[in-house]
Amino acid sequence: MIAKKMVKYVEGSSVIRAMFEEGKKMAAKYGAENVYDFSLGNPSTLPPKEVNEAIIDIASNEDPNRLHGYMNNSGFEDVREAIAQSLNKRFDTHFSQKNILMTVGAAGGLNVILKSIIDPEDEVIAFAPYFGEYNNYVANFDGKIVAVSPNPPSFQPNIKEFAEKITPKTKAVIINNPNNPTGVVYSEKTIKELAKVLEDKQKEYGTAIYLIADEPYRELAYDGVEVPYLTKYYDNAIVGYSYSKSLSLPGERIGYLVIPDEADDFENLIAAANVANRILGFVNAPSLQQLVIKKCLDASTDISIYDTNRTLLYDKLTSLGFECVKPQGAFYLWMKTAEPDDVAFATKAKEFNLLIVPGSSFMCPGYVRIAYCVEKAMIERSFAAFEKLAQSYGL
Ligand code: PLP
């Protein structure tokens, strides 16, 4: 007998993961080269060579008791200090190791910060379309997620509706920039407007509202577009970062939270996050990966590979008559479906061996997400299938 809450989670278990599994079955049936799996955000670029070099160096030369032992729940002090200094150099901020808490990826970081601040019935606002796991993360702590409606065609947050949805119970707002699933980068103008609304509402209600920036895609931005660093615009900003996408290390589970000195109730917040990391069962982020990160702060993957895929796919799909948002970041293309029912559209696509994710998974029906972090050759091979899909809708 599993817990009642879990029954619901299992039934609603990620459509994306299910599709990934189905893709593997289809590949066995039709041959891998005849299935076009655009379902999962699994990086296709290689981790930089510095990662392997660091692993070998650390395994060979680090004191084994330090390498494999317990540590402060927030992580190694020297790693956190190195990250703080690297951020200060890049963003002209003033962090030190006390502002950094190493986490088990962005997912671990989000759960840590939400556990630290959410009481039952507290509200957390997210802008649709958004990463569906936010619903589960907020529910983990009996919070209530409040969605702001999608804002096509720009998919920048709808500021007016946002202001209307803030209540005295609003404890946090999550934004994801660059965005999964739209590929949109929220502009500096948007961030300033969000910050202004939040400042005003904090004053009006006498509350603290934390703005949580979920930033696993920060490094994946194209055409020189700037991704604003949130702590520079709003005192109660908390940044959740991850190396899953930026260094192609999603299986290694490594990231960090930035909690600035300026955040409301800073000392207690840091103490709570530290304890949350422990009692959620993470205890601390993986020790080897923390030490690897310290050696790879200036390393990067080759994002030109994603950039090439982005243009290739966008040009093809728009030429076929599909309406697409041109991605500025991350590795997803957001496309309007040729019929209102996005699930039916994705099911139709499957007839042509195309695996794409319905927008309903991101609280935004009428669209699909196409992950282009795949082999370029697969994108090219998929064109005939997309042509058939377009024809089947009379495009
Ligand atoms: N947030 C968003 C928007 C994501 O797309 C993902 C992963 O795809 C995560 C968080 C989780 O990332 P991590 O692997 O670092 O836990």
Boltz pocket constraint, residues with backbone or C-beta under 6 A from the ligand:
constraints:
  - pocket:
      binder: B
      contacts: [[A, 41], [A, 104], [A, 105], [A, 106], [A, 107], [A, 108], [A, 131], [A, 176], [A, 180], [A, 214], [A, 216], [A, 241], [A, 242], [A, 243], [A, 244], [A, 250], [A, 254], [A, 255]]
      max_distance: 6.0
